[in-house]
């Protein structure tokens, strides 16, 4: 019944305030871009830093809530792109940051075919598939890379934009997530609320439970199968005799029936 949540966020410079907000988002794996830290980024309460790529102007990091589930991690960053990977007991998760002027390229990475492959981060590329008006060379390169690696993008035009430009007063979608196609139906994507001091919104991929719990209405109901009908009849008969046969006594009669029913018929609701 439990789900697994992967969160990605371009911090535009990690701060203690942002760390506190990110800690409250309850991610199992947290991928950060643009930490602006050459050394290790700061601690996030409840999370463990697994791997980071230091850079004063960029910088990436991956945190996890339970480090015992991460047997390995790697930094595949090259040619200006920051690519960090952690392998958990159930899936492979890769954080991506492509600076705007850097052409999109992808190193040779071999991932297990039997595990879901999650690639998430800031791709800084334009493509009509994920909501832009036109394609640029990076957007076409990302589209071709996804197709050749059998990756599917969980994107809906109804989702909120992942980036809001304060200068141009427009929204865009540089932050993307890709899932191995055979595991695509097991995940759902959401876009979070804005975080101060960053124009990006966090995006999350969350596993869907095999069985989804449904909340029933918490309205108490009488269990007539377990009612003590004989006692109910005796109590009601003994108390009705004191009521005058007059329409004005109806409300009193109704309350009396309710009182006797509560006493002799179990009452509750399904969980």
C-alpha positions in Angstrom: 0.0 0.0 0.0 3.0 2.3 0.5 4.2 4.6 -2.3 7.7 5.8 -3.2 8.2 9.5 -4.0 11.1 10.9 -6.1 11.3 14.7 -6.0 13.4 17.0 -8.3 13.9 20.7 -7.8 16.1 23.4 -9.3 17.0 25.4 -6.2 18.7 28.4 -7.8 21.1 28.3 -4.9 20.4 26.1 -1.9 19.7 27.8 1.4 18.8 26.7 4.9 15.2 28.0 4.4 14.8 25.9 1.2 16.3 22.9 3.0 13.6 23.2 5.7 10.8 23.4 3.0 12.3 20.5 1.1 12.4 18.4 4.3 8.7 18.8 4.7 7.9 17.5 1.2 8.4 13.9 2.4 10.4 12.7 -0.6 12.1 9.2 -0.5 14.7 10.4 -3.0 15.5 14.1 -3.5 17.3 15.4 -6.7 18.6 18.9 -6.6 20.0 21.1 -9.4 21.8 24.4 -9.2 22.9 24.1 -5.6 25.7 26.7 -6.3 28.0 24.8 -4.0 31.5 23.7 -4.9 31.6 21.6 -1.7 28.9 19.4 -0.2 25.5 21.1 0.0 23.9 21.6 3.5 22.2 18.9 5.5 18.4 18.4 5.0 16.6 17.2 8.0 15.6 13.5 7.7 17.6 13.0 4.5 21.1 11.7 3.7 23.4 13.1 1.1 24.4 10.3 -1.2 26.3 11.9 -4.1 26.9 15.5 -5.3 28.7 17.3 -8.1 30.3 20.5 -6.9 30.1 23.7 -9.0 30.0 27.3 -7.9 27.6 28.3 -10.7 25.7 25.0 -11.1 26.0 22.0 -8.8 23.8 18.9 -8.3 23.1 16.5 -5.5 20.9 13.5 -4.6 19.6 12.8 -1.1 17.7 9.8 0.2 15.6 9.2 3.2 16.9 5.6 3.8 20.5 5.3 2.8 20.5 1.6 3.5 18.4 1.1 0.3 21.1 2.7 -1.9 23.9 0.2 -2.6 25.6 2.3 -5.2 25.9 5.8 -6.7 27.8 7.4 -9.5 28.7 10.8 -11.0 28.6 10.6 -14.8 28.9 14.4 -15.4 30.8 15.3 -18.5 30.9 18.0 -21.3 29.1 20.5 -19.1 26.2 18.3 -18.2 25.7 17.2 -14.6 24.4 13.6 -14.3 24.2 11.8 -11.0 22.8 8.3 -10.5 21.7 6.3 -7.5 20.7 2.6 -7.7 18.2 1.6 -5.0 17.0 -1.9 -4.2 13.9 -1.2 -6.5 14.9 1.3 -9.2 17.6 3.4 -10.8 17.2 7.2 -10.4 19.2 9.8 -12.3 19.3 13.5 -11.7 20.1 15.7 -14.7 21.1 19.4 -15.0 21.8 20.8 -18.5 23.0 24.4 -18.4 21.2 26.5 -21.1 24.3 27.0 -23.4 25.5 23.4 -23.1 24.4 21.1 -25.9 22.5 18.1 -24.8 24.6 14.9 -24.8 24.4 11.6 -22.9 27.2 9.4 -21.6 27.2 5.6 -22.1 25.3 4.3 -19.0 24.2 0.7 -18.7 21.3 0.3 -16.3 19.6 -3.0 -15.2 16.7 -3.8 -17.6 14.6 -5.4 -14.8 14.4 -2.2 -12.7 12.4 1.0 -13.4 14.7 3.6 -14.8 13.9 7.2 -13.7 15.6 10.2 -15.2 14.5 13.5 -13.8 15.8 17.1 -13.6 16.3 20.4 -15.5 16.9 19.7 -19.2 16.6 23.3 -20.5 15.3 22.2 -23.8 12.3 23.2 -25.9 9.9 20.7 -27.5 6.2 20.9 -28.4 5.8 17.4 -26.7 6.3 19.1 -23.3 4.5 22.4 -23.9 6.7 24.7 -25.9 5.6 26.5 -29.0 8.5 25.1 -31.1 11.5 22.8 -30.9 15.1 23.8 -30.5 18.1 21.6 -31.2 18.3 20.4 -27.6 14.6 19.6 -27.5 15.0 17.4 -30.6 18.1 15.8 -29.2 16.3 15.0 -25.9 13.3 13.6 -27.9 15.6 11.3 -29.9 17.6 10.2 -26.9 14.3 9.2 -25.1 13.0 7.3 -28.0 16.3 5.4 -28.5 16.4 4.5 -24.8 12.8 3.4 -24.7 11.8 6.2 -22.2 8.4 7.8 -21.9 7.6 11.2 -20.5 4.7 11.5 -18.1 3.5 15.0 -19.1 0.1 16.6 -19.3 -0.7 19.9 -20.8 -3.1 20.4 -17.8 -0.2 20.3 -15.4 1.2 23.6 -13.9 4.3 24.9 -15.6 7.5 23.9 -13.8 9.1 27.3 -14.4 7.6 30.8 -14.2 9.5 33.7 -15.7 9.1 36.8 -13.6 10.7 38.8 -16.4 8.5 37.6 -19.3 5.5 36.7 -17.1 5.2 33.3 -18.8 5.4 29.7 -17.8 7.7 27.0 -19.3 8.6 23.4 -18.7 12.4 22.9 -18.5 12.0 20.4 -15.7 11.2 17.0 -17.0 10.9 13.4 -15.9 11.3 10.2 -18.0 10.4 6.6 -17.1 11.4 3.4 -18.8 8.4 2.6 -21.0 7.7 -0.9 -19.5 7.3 0.7 -16.1 5.6 3.9 -17.2 2.1 2.9 -15.9 3.4 2.4 -12.4 4.2 6.1 -11.9 2.3 9.4 -11.8 3.8 12.9 -12.1 2.8 16.0 -10.1 4.1 19.6 -10.1 4.4 21.1 -6.6 3.8 24.6 -5.2 6.4 27.4 -5.7 9.3 27.6 -3.3 10.5 31.1 -2.5 13.7 32.4 -4.2 13.4 30.0 -7.1 11.3 30.4 -10.3 11.2 26.6 -10.6 8.5 24.4 -9.0 9.5 20.9 -7.6 8.3 18.0 -9.7 7.6 14.6 -8.3 7.2 11.0 -9.6 5.4 8.8 -7.3 4.7 5.0 -7.6 1.1 4.0 -7.8 -0.1 1.5 -5.1 -1.2 -1.8 -6.5 -4.4 -1.5 -4.3 -5.7 1.9 -3.5 -7.5 2.5 -0.3 -10.8 4.3 -0.6 -12.1 6.4 2.3 -15.7 5.6 3.2 -18.1 8.2 4.6 -17.8 8.3 8.3 -21.6 8.2 8.8 -22.7 5.9 11.6 -25.2 3.3 10.5 -27.5 0.9 12.5 -26.5 -2.7 12.3 -29.9 -4.3 12.1 -28.6 -7.8 11.9 -27.2 -7.5 15.5 -30.3 -5.6 16.9 -31.9 -6.8 20.1 -35.4 -6.7 18.6 -37.2 -8.2 21.6 -35.7 -5.6 24.0 -36.3 -2.8 21.5 -40.0 -3.8 21.3 -40.4 -4.0 25.1 -38.6 -0.7 25.8 -40.6 1.1 23.1 -44.0 -0.3 24.2 -43.4 0.6 27.8 -42.5 4.2 27.0 -45.1 4.9 24.3 -47.9 4.4 26.7 -47.1 7.8 28.4 -47.5 9.7 25.1 -50.8 11.4 24.3 -52.3 10.6 20.9 -51.8 14.1 19.6 -50.0 15.4 16.5 -48.1 17.9 18.7 -46.4 15.0 20.4 -44.8 13.7 17.2 -41.3 15.2 17.8 -41.3 13.7 21.3 -42.3 10.3 19.8 -39.5 10.6 17.2 -36.8 11.3 19.9 -38.1 8.4 22.0 -37.8 5.9 19.1 -34.3 7.2 18.4 -33.3 6.8 22.1 -34.6 3.2 22.3 -32.9 2.3 19.0 -29.5 3.6 20.1 -29.8 1.5 23.3 -30.8 -1.8 21.5 -29.3 -1.6 18.0 -25.4 -1.5 17.5 -24.3 1.6 15.6 -21.0 2.4 13.8 -19.4 2.8 10.4 -17.2 0.9 8.0 -13.5 1.7 8.1 
